[in-house]
Amino acid sequence: MKSKVINLLLILTSFIGYLEWSGKNHLFLIQAEGEIISKLLVDPISVLHPFTLLPMIGQLLLLITLFQKKPNRILTYISIFGLSLLLVFMFIIGIMTLKAKIIVSTIPFIVMAVIATRHYRKHNTA
Protein backbone atom coordinates (compact mmCIF):
# COMPACT_ATOMS: atom_id res chain seq x y z
CA MET A 1 0.00 0.00 0.00
CA LYS A 2 2.79 2.42 0.83
CA SER A 3 4.24 1.95 -2.68
CA LYS A 4 0.95 3.03 -4.24
CA VAL A 5 0.75 6.11 -2.03
CA ILE A 6 4.31 7.05 -2.96
CA ASN A 7 3.55 6.62 -6.67
CA LEU A 8 0.37 8.68 -6.36
CA LEU A 9 2.32 11.44 -4.60
CA LEU A 10 4.90 11.34 -7.40
CA ILE A 11 2.13 12.01 -9.92
CA LEU A 12 0.54 14.76 -7.87
CA THR A 13 3.81 16.55 -7.10
CA SER A 14 4.76 16.48 -10.78
CA PHE A 15 1.57 18.43 -11.58
CA ILE A 16 2.57 21.44 -9.47
CA GLY A 17 5.73 22.23 -11.41
CA TYR A 18 5.57 25.94 -12.30
CA LEU A 19 6.75 27.24 -15.66
CA GLU A 20 7.51 30.89 -16.32
CA TRP A 21 8.97 32.46 -19.45
CA SER A 22 9.34 35.73 -21.37
CA GLY A 23 7.22 38.44 -19.92
CA LYS A 24 4.15 37.43 -18.01
CA ASN A 25 3.76 33.95 -19.46
CA HIS A 26 3.39 31.28 -16.78
CA LEU A 27 1.47 28.10 -16.02
CA PHE A 28 1.57 24.96 -13.94
CA LEU A 29 2.65 21.68 -15.49
CA ILE A 30 -0.88 20.28 -15.28
CA GLN A 31 -2.13 23.22 -17.37
CA ALA A 32 0.63 22.66 -19.92
CA GLU A 33 -0.30 18.99 -20.14
CA GLY A 34 -3.90 19.92 -20.82
CA GLU A 35 -2.77 22.09 -23.71
CA ILE A 36 -0.47 19.35 -25.01
CA ILE A 37 -3.26 16.78 -24.92
CA SER A 38 -5.62 19.11 -26.79
CA LYS A 39 -2.92 19.77 -29.42
CA LEU A 40 -2.17 16.05 -29.62
CA LEU A 41 -5.69 15.42 -30.87
CA VAL A 42 -5.52 18.20 -33.49
CA ASP A 43 -1.86 18.29 -34.57
CA PRO A 44 0.16 15.37 -33.10
CA ILE A 45 3.40 16.37 -34.83
CA SER A 46 3.51 19.72 -33.01
CA VAL A 47 3.89 18.04 -29.59
CA LEU A 48 6.54 15.50 -30.53
CA HIS A 49 9.36 16.61 -28.29
CA PRO A 50 11.24 14.69 -25.58
CA PHE A 51 10.50 17.34 -22.94
CA THR A 52 6.78 16.91 -23.54
CA LEU A 53 6.45 13.20 -24.26
CA LEU A 54 8.84 11.64 -21.73
CA PRO A 55 7.30 13.29 -18.64
CA MET A 56 3.78 12.41 -19.83
CA ILE A 57 4.83 8.82 -20.47
CA GLY A 58 6.34 8.82 -16.97
CA GLN A 59 3.04 9.94 -15.49
CA LEU A 60 1.15 7.33 -17.51
CA LEU A 61 3.46 4.57 -16.28
CA LEU A 62 3.01 5.74 -12.69
CA LEU A 63 -0.74 5.68 -13.22
CA ILE A 64 -0.46 2.09 -14.46
CA THR A 65 1.46 1.11 -11.31
CA LEU A 66 -1.44 2.34 -9.20
CA PHE A 67 -3.60 -0.43 -10.67
CA GLN A 68 -1.06 -3.19 -10.09
CA LYS A 69 -1.31 -5.38 -7.02
CA LYS A 70 2.32 -4.54 -6.20
CA PRO A 71 3.61 -1.50 -8.08
CA ASN A 72 6.46 -2.51 -10.34
CA ARG A 73 9.69 -0.84 -9.23
CA ILE A 74 11.18 -0.87 -12.74
CA LEU A 75 8.16 1.02 -14.11
CA THR A 76 8.45 3.41 -11.18
CA TYR A 77 12.15 4.01 -11.86
CA ILE A 78 11.46 4.62 -15.56
CA SER A 79 8.67 7.03 -14.61
CA ILE A 80 10.88 8.92 -12.17
CA PHE A 81 13.55 9.22 -14.85
CA GLY A 82 11.08 10.54 -17.45
CA LEU A 83 9.58 13.07 -15.06
CA SER A 84 12.96 14.05 -13.66
CA LEU A 85 14.18 15.08 -17.09
CA LEU A 86 11.75 17.95 -17.04
CA LEU A 87 11.41 18.78 -13.35
CA VAL A 88 15.13 18.74 -12.51
CA PHE A 89 15.74 20.85 -15.62
CA MET A 90 13.08 23.28 -14.36
CA PHE A 91 14.75 23.29 -10.92
CA ILE A 92 18.13 24.14 -12.46
CA ILE A 93 16.55 26.91 -14.56
CA GLY A 94 14.88 28.25 -11.41
CA ILE A 95 18.24 28.39 -9.67
CA MET A 96 19.99 29.99 -12.64
CA THR A 97 17.31 32.67 -13.02
CA LEU A 98 16.65 33.02 -9.28
CA LYS A 99 12.93 32.34 -9.73
CA ALA A 100 11.74 31.19 -6.31
CA LYS A 101 8.35 30.02 -7.61
CA ILE A 102 10.00 27.59 -10.03
CA ILE A 103 12.44 26.30 -7.41
CA VAL A 104 9.76 25.80 -4.74
CA SER A 105 7.35 24.14 -7.19
CA THR A 106 9.87 21.46 -8.18
CA ILE A 107 11.20 20.59 -4.72
CA PRO A 108 8.18 18.41 -3.71
CA PHE A 109 8.69 16.15 -6.73
CA ILE A 110 12.44 15.91 -6.18
CA VAL A 111 11.88 14.98 -2.52
CA MET A 112 9.26 12.38 -3.47
CA ALA A 113 11.58 10.93 -6.13
CA VAL A 114 14.29 10.47 -3.49
CA ILE A 115 11.79 8.93 -1.06
CA ALA A 116 10.47 6.59 -3.77
CA THR A 117 13.96 5.50 -4.81
CA ARG A 118 14.91 4.76 -1.20
CA HIS A 119 11.64 2.92 -0.60
CA TYR A 120 11.98 0.67 -3.65
CA ARG A 121 15.64 -0.06 -2.93
CA LYS A 122 14.80 -0.98 0.67
CA HIS A 123 11.77 -3.11 -0.12
CA ASN A 124 12.98 -4.40 -3.50
CA THR A 125 9.40 -4.82 -4.71
CA ALA A 126 9.41 -6.04 -8.29
ABEGO torsion letter per residue (X at the ends): XAAAAAAAAAAAAAAABBBBBEEABBBBAAAAAAAAAAAAAABAAAABBAAAAAAAAAAAAAAAAAABABBBAAAAAAAAAAAAAAAAAAAAAAAAAGBAAAAAAAAAAAAAAAAAAAAAAAAGBX
